[in-house]
Amino acid sequence: MTENAADQARDRLDILAGDWDTTIIMLDPDGNEGAVSKAVDRYDWMPGGFFLRHDVDAEMEGQLLQSMEIIALARDGEGYETRSYDPDGTINDFSARLDGRQWRIVGAVQRFAGVFSADGMELSGEWEQKDGETWRRLMRVDLKKRPDTAPRSLGNPARRHNIATDIEPKSS
């Protein structure tokens, strides 16, 4: 993958950058809706603009759950690799693809398929979980981006800067 293609692939992730208000609807194996929970998802570029950090603060069934995920370009140049860290000590690895407005994440026992709205301010989709050899619907998620946080990006090299000395890139 050329440097330009890598920068473009990272730039496509800018659609995620910002804070999102999330509604989570649990689904039983037949797809019937269950408990409804709320979360805040925050996506921020890490210094240097090579990794996108995703923090989750959720309240599910009265319990506060926090997790963190790092998203990076896949080593083979095809899509993205992600690693999530859950509050119970679980670490999960996933591969992800962003094709147009479709965002797909696939791991060994969980997968997600979602679609961004035309303006990029909403993402809706479903998580599934593997039960033996069968994939079962797990939850539906609807994310709405807070307009005042979009985008917050260091992804494009032209926008990268030294955050220790400067908040905005200097113009020449």
N, C-alpha and C positions, 0 to 999 in steps of 0.2 A: 504494500500500500504506500503510495507516495505521501509526502508530508501534507500536500494540499488536500488529498483525499481524506487523510486522517483528520485534518482540521475541519473539513466539511462534515465528516461523521460526528465529530464532537459538537459542532455547531448545531446539528439537528437535535441534540439533546437539550438545547436552550429552551425548547418547548416545555420541559419539565421544571426549569429553574424558577423558583419562587415558593410561596406558601400556598397550600391548598387546604380547604375545609372538606373533610371526607365523611361520607355517610357509608356505613358498612351494614349490609343486611345479610345475616347468616341464612344459609339455605340447607334444608334437610336433603337426604339422598334423592328424594323425588322432586326436588326443586321448589318445595313450598317455603315461603318466607318465615323466618324466625326472628330472633332478637335483632334489634337495631342498635347500632353503636355509632359513636362519633370519634373522629380523629383529626389531627392536624399533621399534614405531611409537608416537610420542608426539604427542598432540593437546593443546594448551594454548590457552586464550583469551588473546589479546594484551590489554594494558592498554586499558580502555575497553569491552571486551567486544563489539567489532564484527567482529573477524576471528579465525578459528580457525587457529592455526599447526600444521602437521603436519610433524614431523621423522621421517625414516626412517634407521635405521642397519641395514644389511643386509650379510650375508656371502654372496655368491653365487659359487659355483665358486672358492672360495679368495680372492676379491677383496672388500675392504671397499668398499661403496657407500653413500654418504650423499646424501640429497636433502631438499628442503624444499618445502612447498606451503602456500599461503595460501587459505583458504576464506572466502567472503563471500556475503552475499545478492546474488542476481542484480539487476542494475539495473532490470529489468522487473518485479521482484517475484515472478517465477515460479521458485522453486528457488534454486540457488546457482551462483556462478561460482568456479572454482578456477584457480590458476596454480601450476605446479610448476617447480622449478629443479633440474636434474640435475647430477651432478658433471662431466659432459662439456661443460657450458655450454648444454645444451639447455633451452629454456623452452617449456612446453606449457600451453595453455589448454583448460579443460574446462567443461562445464556439468554440474550434478549435481542430483539430486532425491532427497528422502527421503519416501517414501510409506509410512506405517505403518512396517513393519520392513524395507522394501525400499530399498536404497541403490544408486542408479545414477549412473554417471559416464560422460560421452560427450565424446570429443575428435575431432579430425580423423582420427587414425590409431589411437587406442586407445579402448577402452570397457570398463567394469566393470559387472557386475550381481551384487549380493550381498544376503544376508538376515541380519538380526540375530536372535539367539535371543530368546525371549520375555522373558528377564530382562535383555537388552541387554548381556550379558557376553561374547558371542561374535559374530563376523561372518565368514561364509563366502561365497565367491563366486569368479568367474572373470573374468580379464582376457582380452580379445581384441585382436588387432592386425590392421589393414587391410593386405591384400596385393593391391595393384591395386584391384579393385572387390569383393574377397571378404574377409569377416571370418574370421580364423582364431583358434582357441583358442591362447592364449599361456601362461597360468599359472593355477593354482588357489591361492587364498590362504585361510588359516584364521587368524583373529586371536582371541586370548583375552585379555580385559582383566585386568590385575592388580588384584585387589579393593582393595588399599590405595591406589589412585590414582584411584578413580572416585567421584563426578565431581570434577573440579578446574575449576570454572567461574566465569567472570566474565560469562557471557552475559546473565543477567537483570539489568535495570537495578537492581532491588532489592538485588542482590548486588554491584553494581559499587562499587568503592572506590578511594581513592587509594593505590596500592601503595607510594608513596614515604613515606607517613606512617602507614600502617595495614595490617595483614595481614588482619584480619577486619572486616566492616562493624560499625559501632558501633550498638548498640541505643539506642532513644530512651527 
